[in-house]
Each structure stands twice: as C-alpha cells, then as structure tokens.
Amino acid sequence: MTKPLLVTLGMLFVGLGGIGLILPVMPTTPFLLLAAACFARSSPRFHARLLETRLFGPLIKNWQENRSIPARAKVVAILSIVVVGGTSIVLFVEQAPLRILIATVLLLNIAFIASLETSKPSQVPEEKR
C-alpha cells in the first residue's frame, strides 16, 4: 500500500514541479526533490528515469550526493523568478494587496533558493558546469 502511495505522490510532485517551470510563484526544485525521494523509496524505474532527464537529473544527483546546488542554477532560478514574476506583477496585477501577496511569495521562493548550500565546482557534474 505504501509503494503505490509514494509513486502517486512522486507523480504529483513531478507535475507540480513542471507547473513551477511555468509559474514563477511555484517552486520547481523542492517538488522535484520530493519526487526523487518518493521514487527512491517506491520505484527504482521512475527514480532512474527522473535522474536520467537532461534538465534535472544532474541537479537532483548533486543534491542527493552533496545536499547542494550549483551557483549557476541558483542564479538562473532567482533571475527567472525576478524577471517573470516581476513582469507579471507589473503588467497583469492591478490590486495593491494582490501585488504585495505575490511579491511576498516570490521573495520567499528567492530566500529559499538563496539559503540552499552552493556546490563547490568539484561537486558539480561536468555537464552542468
């Protein structure tokens, strides 16, 4: 019973991580790390497939081995949040309270990313340097 639940949660987290690629208020990294953890405990096949993805595999492997992410990944994530989120707030949100709420969520995401340990160059897989 536990394995099907973990597989289902893993799929849900992958989906939420995918949404996070598009929506700046949704984080991607924590959901993909949760998905990897669920798959590691329930489905070696899904875990391997997630680790084989070109975009996320090296980052997840690095996190699992070193509990850190590369500086470049941090910069790209933070810049994406600022550019896409900032543009959204300025162009599409008219009410001040909603702007403040969205800006707060964006800042919390930025703070979370900034708080993660930064990989040393020797820890980063070759393809992500």
Backbone as JSON, one array per atom type, in Angstrom:
{
  "sequence": "MTKPLLVTLGMLFVGLGGIGLILPVMPTTPFLLLAAACFARSSPRFHARLLETRLFGPLIKNWQENRSIPARAKVVAILSIVVVGGTSIVLFVEQAPLRILIATVLLLNIAFIASLETSKPSQVPEEKR",
  "N": [[0.82, -1.2, 0.0], [1.99, 1.24, 0.68], [3.94, 1.73, -1.32], [2.43, 2.22, -3.79], [1.21, 4.63, -2.99], [3.44, 6.31, -2.57], [4.47, 6.36, -5.18], [2.36, 7.64, -6.49], [2.38, 10.11, -5.11], [4.94, 10.92, -5.9], [4.55, 11.28, -8.67], [2.66, 13.34, -8.57], [4.26, 15.36, -7.4], [6.19, 15.68, -9.43], [4.53, 16.72, -11.41], [3.72, 19.13, -10.15], [6.22, 20.34, -9.97], [6.7, 20.68, -12.69], [4.72, 22.55, -13.29], [5.79, 24.6, -11.82], [7.89, 25.35, -13.45], [6.71, 27.0, -15.24], [5.09, 28.83, -13.87], [6.06, 31.5, -11.91], [5.52, 31.77, -9.19], [5.4, 29.29, -8.14], [7.58, 26.96, -6.79], [10.12, 24.93, -8.34], [12.29, 23.21, -7.78], [12.08, 22.14, -5.01], [9.83, 20.47, -5.27], [10.64, 18.61, -7.21], [12.75, 17.42, -5.86], [11.35, 16.24, -3.77], [9.82, 14.46, -5.29], [11.87, 12.8, -6.28], [12.72, 11.66, -3.87], [10.4, 10.24, -3.11], [10.19, 8.43, -5.27], [12.61, 7.06, -4.98], [12.1, 5.49, -2.8], [10.07, 3.9, -3.66], [9.88, 3.22, -6.43], [12.27, 2.07, -8.37], [12.51, 2.28, -11.13], [11.08, 4.64, -11.95], [12.53, 6.46, -10.43], [15.08, 6.23, -11.58], [14.46, 7.13, -14.18], [13.79, 9.81, -13.67], [16.26, 10.74, -12.76], [17.69, 10.48, -15.07], [16.89, 12.49, -16.75], [17.83, 15.19, -18.77], [17.67, 17.86, -18.02], [17.04, 17.99, -15.24], [18.21, 15.82, -13.94], [21.16, 15.82, -13.35], [21.21, 17.88, -11.42], [19.54, 16.89, -9.4], [20.92, 14.54, -8.7], [23.29, 15.69, -7.75], [22.24, 17.05, -5.54], [21.36, 14.87, -4.0], [23.77, 13.62, -3.44], [25.46, 15.62, -2.36], [23.95, 17.51, -1.04], [23.57, 20.11, -2.09], [23.38, 22.84, -4.5], [24.4, 23.95, -7.77], [25.98, 27.18, -8.23], [25.3, 28.5, -10.58], [22.79, 27.41, -11.19], [21.32, 28.44, -9.07], [21.46, 31.21, -9.64], [20.18, 31.34, -12.16], [17.62, 30.41, -11.44], [16.79, 32.38, -9.56], [16.95, 34.74, -11.1], [15.03, 34.12, -13.04], [12.7, 34.04, -11.49], [12.61, 36.72, -10.64], [12.48, 38.16, -13.1], [10.26, 37.01, -14.59], [8.27, 36.86, -12.59], [8.3, 39.52, -11.63], [7.59, 40.93, -13.95], [5.03, 39.89, -14.33], [3.71, 40.87, -12.05], [3.86, 43.65, -12.49], [2.64, 44.02, -15.04], [0.21, 42.55, -15.09], [-1.22, 42.45, -12.68], [-3.41, 44.34, -10.85], [-4.47, 45.16, -8.36], [-3.27, 46.43, -5.33], [-3.02, 44.95, -2.81], [-2.94, 42.31, -3.76], [-0.68, 42.39, -5.38], [1.26, 42.77, -3.41], [1.0, 40.37, -1.99], [1.73, 38.45, -3.95], [4.34, 39.33, -4.52], [5.49, 38.83, -2.03], [5.36, 36.0, -1.88], [7.04, 35.4, -4.04], [9.45, 36.49, -3.07], [9.85, 34.83, -0.85], [10.32, 32.41, -2.17], [12.71, 33.09, -3.46], [14.33, 33.55, -1.22], [14.39, 30.96, -0.15], [15.75, 29.53, -2.18], [18.19, 30.93, -2.19], [19.08, 30.23, 0.33], [19.89, 27.61, 0.16], [22.61, 25.33, 0.18], [25.54, 26.06, -1.68], [27.05, 24.42, -4.38], [30.41, 23.28, -4.53], [32.77, 23.8, -7.18], [34.02, 21.32, -7.77], [32.1, 19.5, -7.04], [30.06, 19.65, -8.82], [28.44, 18.08, -11.51], [30.11, 17.4, -14.64], [28.57, 18.07, -17.0], [26.98, 20.15, -16.14], [28.49, 22.35, -15.51]],
  "CA": [[0.0, 0.0, 0.0], [2.85, 2.41, 0.77], [4.6, 1.99, -2.59], [1.56, 2.96, -4.72], [1.02, 5.99, -2.48], [4.65, 7.07, -2.85], [4.54, 6.57, -6.64], [1.35, 8.67, -6.78], [2.92, 11.38, -4.62], [6.06, 11.28, -6.77], [3.99, 11.82, -9.91], [2.08, 14.64, -8.23], [5.36, 16.32, -7.22], [6.76, 15.97, -10.75], [3.57, 17.62, -12.05], [3.83, 20.44, -9.51], [7.5, 20.89, -10.41], [6.51, 21.13, -14.07], [3.96, 23.81, -13.22], [6.73, 25.58, -11.32], [8.71, 25.84, -14.56], [5.93, 28.0, -15.97], [4.59, 29.86, -12.94], [7.14, 31.91, -11.01], [5.15, 31.68, -7.77], [5.53, 27.89, -7.74], [8.96, 26.5, -6.9], [10.31, 23.67, -9.07], [13.3, 22.36, -7.15], [11.62, 21.33, -3.87], [8.9, 19.43, -5.72], [11.41, 17.55, -7.88], [13.49, 16.69, -4.82], [10.35, 15.38, -3.11], [9.5, 13.37, -6.23], [13.0, 11.87, -6.28], [12.68, 10.92, -2.6], [9.28, 9.29, -3.18], [10.53, 7.37, -6.23], [13.72, 6.28, -4.44], [11.55, 4.55, -1.83], [8.94, 3.14, -4.18], [10.01, 2.75, -7.81], [13.6, 2.3, -8.95], [12.37, 2.64, -12.54], [10.74, 6.08, -12.03], [13.66, 7.21, -9.87], [16.13, 6.25, -12.62], [14.01, 7.99, -15.28], [13.91, 11.2, -13.24], [17.68, 11.07, -12.71], [18.23, 10.47, -16.44], [16.48, 13.67, -17.51], [18.96, 16.09, -19.02], [17.49, 19.14, -17.34], [17.0, 17.91, -13.78], [18.97, 14.69, -13.42], [22.41, 16.17, -12.67], [20.95, 18.69, -10.23], [18.99, 16.02, -8.35], [22.04, 13.69, -8.25], [24.17, 16.53, -6.93], [21.56, 17.29, -4.26], [21.35, 13.64, -3.23], [25.12, 13.28, -3.02], [26.16, 16.7, -1.64], [23.0, 18.43, -0.42], [23.88, 21.45, -2.57], [23.08, 23.07, -5.92], [25.41, 24.84, -8.37], [25.73, 28.62, -8.19], [24.63, 28.87, -11.83], [21.37, 27.04, -11.06], [20.73, 29.44, -8.17], [21.34, 32.48, -10.35], [19.13, 31.19, -13.18], [16.32, 30.32, -10.76], [16.44, 33.67, -8.96], [16.68, 35.68, -12.19], [13.74, 33.74, -13.64], [11.64, 34.5, -10.58], [12.56, 38.18, -10.66], [12.03, 38.66, -14.41], [8.9, 36.58, -14.92], [7.37, 37.29, -11.52], [8.21, 40.97, -11.63], [6.8, 41.31, -15.13], [3.63, 39.53, -14.06], [3.16, 41.81, -11.07], [3.75, 44.98, -13.09], [1.76, 44.08, -16.19], [-1.06, 41.83, -15.03], [-1.89, 42.54, -11.39], [-3.77, 45.74, -10.62], [-4.77, 45.46, -6.96], [-2.07, 46.52, -4.49], [-2.86, 43.83, -1.87], [-2.55, 41.11, -4.5], [0.73, 42.61, -5.76], [2.08, 42.54, -2.22], [0.96, 38.93, -1.7], [2.54, 37.75, -4.96], [5.74, 39.71, -4.29], [5.93, 38.12, -0.82], [5.58, 34.61, -2.26], [8.25, 35.38, -4.87], [10.6, 36.73, -2.19], [10.05, 33.61, -0.06], [10.98, 31.45, -3.06], [14.1, 33.55, -3.64], [15.04, 33.3, 0.05], [14.61, 29.51, -0.04], [16.82, 29.16, -3.12], [19.44, 31.52, -1.71], [19.51, 29.57, 1.57], [20.44, 26.3, -0.13], [24.08, 25.25, 0.07], [26.05, 26.18, -3.04], [28.03, 23.38, -4.7], [31.77, 23.64, -4.93], [32.94, 23.37, -8.57], [34.38, 19.91, -7.87], [30.92, 18.69, -6.77], [29.09, 19.82, -9.89], [28.71, 17.2, -12.64], [30.71, 18.06, -15.8], [27.61, 18.62, -17.95], [26.27, 21.31, -15.57], [29.44, 23.44, -15.19]],
  "C": [[0.87, 1.27, 0.0], [3.48, 2.75, -0.57], [3.69, 2.68, -3.59], [1.31, 4.41, -4.29], [2.24, 6.86, -2.79], [4.83, 7.34, -4.35], [3.57, 7.69, -7.03], [1.84, 10.05, -6.33], [4.08, 11.86, -5.49], [5.57, 11.88, -8.07], [3.37, 13.2, -9.68], [3.17, 15.71, -8.09], [6.05, 16.65, -8.54], [5.85, 16.96, -11.49], [3.64, 19.03, -11.48], [5.15, 21.12, -9.88], [7.42, 21.4, -11.83], [5.73, 22.44, -14.13], [4.88, 24.94, -12.74], [7.68, 26.11, -12.38], [8.04, 26.99, -15.27], [5.51, 29.16, -15.08], [5.67, 30.25, -11.94], [6.79, 31.83, -9.52], [5.25, 30.26, -7.24], [7.0, 27.49, -7.85], [9.03, 25.18, -7.67], [11.18, 22.72, -8.26], [12.76, 21.54, -5.97], [10.68, 20.2, -4.3], [9.64, 18.29, -6.41], [12.24, 16.76, -6.88], [12.55, 15.77, -4.04], [9.98, 14.19, -4.0], [10.62, 12.33, -6.24], [13.01, 11.03, -5.0], [11.57, 9.87, -2.6], [9.63, 8.11, -4.1], [11.66, 6.49, -5.71], [13.22, 5.21, -3.47], [10.47, 3.64, -2.41], [9.15, 2.53, -5.56], [11.39, 3.07, -8.37], [13.52, 2.75, -10.41], [12.06, 4.13, -12.69], [11.88, 6.94, -11.49], [14.77, 7.33, -10.92], [15.73, 7.17, -13.77], [14.13, 9.47, -14.91], [15.38, 11.63, -13.23], [18.32, 11.11, -14.1], [17.82, 11.7, -17.25], [17.65, 14.64, -17.6], [18.87, 17.37, -18.19], [17.64, 19.03, -15.83], [17.89, 16.83, -13.18], [20.25, 15.07, -12.7], [22.2, 17.0, -11.4], [20.43, 17.84, -9.08], [20.09, 15.11, -7.81], [22.97, 14.47, -7.34], [23.54, 16.79, -5.57], [21.62, 16.04, -3.39], [22.74, 13.3, -2.68], [25.73, 14.33, -2.09], [25.25, 17.66, -0.87], [23.29, 19.89, -0.8], [23.46, 21.57, -4.03], [24.13, 24.04, -6.47], [24.99, 26.31, -8.31], [24.96, 29.05, -9.44], [23.13, 28.55, -11.76], [20.65, 28.02, -10.14], [20.47, 30.75, -8.91], [20.22, 32.41, -11.38], [17.75, 31.16, -12.52], [15.89, 31.68, -10.22], [16.14, 34.7, -10.05], [15.34, 35.38, -12.86], [12.58, 34.24, -12.78], [11.49, 36.01, -10.66], [11.98, 38.69, -11.97], [10.58, 38.29, -14.68], [7.91, 37.04, -13.86], [7.19, 38.79, -11.48], [7.39, 41.5, -12.79], [5.33, 41.03, -14.9], [2.99, 40.52, -13.11], [2.91, 43.18, -11.71], [2.68, 45.03, -14.18], [0.35, 43.51, -15.98], [-1.83, 41.94, -13.72], [-2.14, 44.01, -11.07], [-3.96, 46.09, -9.15], [-3.5, 45.39, -6.11], [-1.94, 45.35, -3.5], [-2.42, 42.54, -2.57], [-1.1, 41.21, -4.97], [1.65, 42.3, -4.59], [2.13, 41.06, -1.89], [1.86, 38.16, -2.67], [4.02, 38.07, -4.76], [6.3, 38.98, -3.06], [6.23, 36.67, -1.13], [6.85, 34.49, -3.11], [9.5, 35.57, -4.01], [10.89, 35.52, -1.31], [10.74, 32.54, -0.89], [12.45, 31.82, -3.26], [14.91, 33.27, -2.37], [15.34, 31.82, 0.22], [15.77, 29.09, -0.93], [18.17, 29.68, -2.63], [19.97, 30.8, -0.47], [20.11, 28.19, 1.33], [21.96, 26.37, -0.24], [24.49, 25.32, -1.4], [27.14, 25.14, -3.26], [29.4, 23.99, -4.96], [31.94, 23.14, -6.36], [33.28, 21.88, -8.72], [33.19, 18.98, -7.64], [29.93, 18.7, -7.92], [29.43, 18.87, -11.02], [29.21, 18.0, -13.84], [29.7, 18.75, -16.71], [26.86, 19.83, -17.43], [27.2, 22.44, -15.2], [29.33, 24.56, -16.17]]
}
